[in-house]
Amino acid sequence: MVSTHTNPSRDDFAAMLEESFNKSDSLEGSVIKGKIVAIEKDMAVVDLGLKTEGRVALREFTGPGREGAPTIGDEVEVYLDRIENALGEAVISRDKARREESWVKLEKAFEAGEKVNGVIFNVVKGGYTVDLDGATAFLPRSQVDIRPIRDVGPLMNIAQPFQILKMDRRRGNIVVSRRTVLEETRAEARTELVSNLEEGQTVDGTVKNITEYGAFVDLGGIDGLLHVTDMAWRRVNHPSEVVTIGQQLRVKIIKINHDTHRISLGIKQLLTDPWEGIEAKYPLQSRLKGRVTNITDYGAFVELEPGIEGLIHVSEMSWTKKNVHPGKIVSTSQEVAVQILEVDSSKRRISLGLKQTLQNPWESFAEKHPVGSVVEGEVKNKTEFGLFIGLENDVDGMVHLSDLDWNRPGEQAIEDYKKGDMVKAQVLDVDVEKERISLGIKQLGADKFAEPAEGASDIKKGSIVTCEVTEVKDSGLDVKIIGTEFTTFVKRADLARDRAEQRPERFAAGEKFDARVTVLDRKARKISVSIKALEMAEEKEAIAQYGSADAGASLGDILGAALKRKSGE
């Protein structure tokens, strides 16, 4: 009997064995399927269909987001590192298999911009580590939440979505963000919430946060800003004056920006506008009291009633204090009396006056000191055009250069005064509207050049006056006219008719002589006298009186006869 079965030759067996080894070698470094055939303590024995079996630690099958503890007969995928180690077993890993599988899925998700699920499982420098189904990613601290959070404990070991920000397979780096997912989710929720809101709508909310410029109100998943200027009709210095965190509020939606999802809210819009009918409520020139709420460089704001404020401009604060900061005249919370100067309801402005409630010091001065009266005050300042004299109630009067002295130029007379001197002056004019007081010092003395009163005797051109020598000079004499306030200078040429007698040294200080007034110009304030003119006038008079009686006589004879007759009288 001949057998039909043939045994393989030695060569065939060797070829098959080599093929088996080549196949096994090609599987190293890849993920293959196997079956759990036994569980020994903390290890699972996996049959890979090769000449050897491999072992995997049970912990590689368990953990957050994993399939759970394996059982005998389960098919699993493992990563084959080597076919055989020193113990004759295959070196395999469930973690590496999952990691390889995860990288493929993660790369696809990254390219598509899709979210991935992961579990935060450890804290590292600058952030946290996340298990993305076998692949380990880094979660920066800034990417954990929309707002910084102190305790991440409640977020750990919980499967949740993440967005991949960056991947580098060669280096094995993955960076993820939880914040991006939250922002996207929040944006979707905001869009839906905003779509259900309308401008002008009244809604309820909870104060979530307070800042310097307002408060954020939670409207049920979306925040709106309640600006400080929309909290009340009155001035609010800080939002905490009106609201507190956690307070329930009824607010009105003023504006919605559907592009930025910003919502502006208001409380005062739910209240009656106190500016309605304001002109009738505060008539012009009426006076009332208010409380200073704010002080600036340009004035002070005064609350007349809740929601209604007026401004006292710095120019309306004091009659006399022109360059003083408002804070030195009034203080915050001070109650002051004011007068309504202007009301503009369209601009919501009320102009107030503080000084108008006080007596005008210029009016008071004019009543108390009429023109012509004499006042006394301290020299406050010297300027190129006169003196400023401090008077009562902080008002100043001015003495112009021309009103300092009758006889001397103002530029010269002003040198007699210095700041702090007490002086008397006459009131020349008071202009209440322009707030000016004109004073004169020279008016306190008589003006020797003034026009004489009607019927009064006075010096005039041609008058004969007696002069007293006050000083002898080479060019002439300084003299004072006896019986008057006049002083003048007699030139050498006017000392005598005869040139030989025109010598100043003929005279001595204190000596008196008669002379004729040759110039008297009250406007130019000038007077001149001459001995020569007097002699010539007397000569003319003598000729007129005696010339006709003594015809043919010489001038000397006529003068001699006149003198004898005059002496005989």
Stockholm file with secondary structure:
# STOCKHOLM 1.0

chainA/1-569         MVSTHTNPSRDDFAAMLEESFNKSDSLEGSVIKGKIVAIEKDMAVVDLGLKTEGRVALREFTGPGREGAPTIGDEVEVYLDRIENALGEAVISRDKARREESWVKLEKAFEAGEKVNGVIFNVVKGGYTVDLDGATAFLPRSQVDIRPIRDVGPLMNIAQPFQILKMDRRRGNIVVSRRTVLEETRAEARTELVSNLEEGQTVDGTVKNITEYGAFVDLGGIDGLLHVTDMAWRRVNHPSEVVTIGQQLRVKIIKINHDTHRISLGIKQLLTDPWEGIEAKYPLQSRLKGRVTNITDYGAFVELEPGIEGLIHVSEMSWTKKNVHPGKIVSTSQEVAVQILEVDSSKRRISLGLKQTLQNPWESFAEKHPVGSVVEGEVKNKTEFGLFIGLENDVDGMVHLSDLDWNRPGEQAIEDYKKGDMVKAQVLDVDVEKERISLGIKQLGADKFAEPAEGASDIKKGSIVTCEVTEVKDSGLDVKIIGTEFTTFVKRADLARDRAEQRPERFAAGEKFDARVTVLDRKARKISVSIKALEMAEEKEAIAQYGSADAGASLGDILGAALKRKSGE
#=GR chainA/1-569 SS CCCCCCCCCHHHHHHHHHHHHHHHHHHTTEEEEEEEEEEETTEEEEECSSSSEEEEEGGGTCSTTSCCCCCTTCEEEEEEEESCCTTSCEEEEHHHHHHHHHHHHHHHHHHHTCEEEEEEEEEETTEEEEEETTEEEEEEGGGSCSSCCSCCGGGTTCEEEEEEEEEETTTTEEEEESHHHHHHHHHHHHHHHHHTCCTTCEEEEEEEEECSSEEEEECSSSEEEEEGGGSCSSCCSSGGGTCCTTCEEEEEEEEEETTTTEEEEESGGGSCCTTTTHHHHSCTTCEEEEEEEEEETTEEEEEEETTEEEEEEGGGSCSSCCSCCGGGTCCTTCEEEEEEEEEETTTTEEEEESGGGSCCHHHHHHHHSCTTCEEEEEEEEEETTEEEEECGGGCEEEEEGGGSCSSSCHHHHGGGCCTTCEEEEEEEEEETTTTEEEEESGGGSCCTTSCCCTTCCCCCTTCEEEEEEEEEETTEEEEEETTSSCEEEEEGGGSCSSGGGCCGGGCCTTCEEEEEEEEEETTTTEEEEEHHHHHHHHHHHHHHHHTTTTTTCCHHHHHHHHHHHHHHC
#=GC SS_cons         CCCCCCCCCHHHHHHHHHHHHHHHHHHTTEEEEEEEEEEETTEEEEECSSSSEEEEEGGGTCSTTSCCCCCTTCEEEEEEEESCCTTSCEEEEHHHHHHHHHHHHHHHHHHHTCEEEEEEEEEETTEEEEEETTEEEEEEGGGSCSSCCSCCGGGTTCEEEEEEEEEETTTTEEEEESHHHHHHHHHHHHHHHHHTCCTTCEEEEEEEEECSSEEEEECSSSEEEEEGGGSCSSCCSSGGGTCCTTCEEEEEEEEEETTTTEEEEESGGGSCCTTTTHHHHSCTTCEEEEEEEEEETTEEEEEEETTEEEEEEGGGSCSSCCSCCGGGTCCTTCEEEEEEEEEETTTTEEEEESGGGSCCHHHHHHHHSCTTCEEEEEEEEEETTEEEEECGGGCEEEEEGGGSCSSSCHHHHGGGCCTTCEEEEEEEEEETTTTEEEEESGGGSCCTTSCCCTTCCCCCTTCEEEEEEEEEETTEEEEEETTSSCEEEEEGGGSCSSGGGCCGGGCCTTCEEEEEEEEEETTTTEEEEEHHHHHHHHHHHHHHHHTTTTTTCCHHHHHHHHHHHHHHC
//
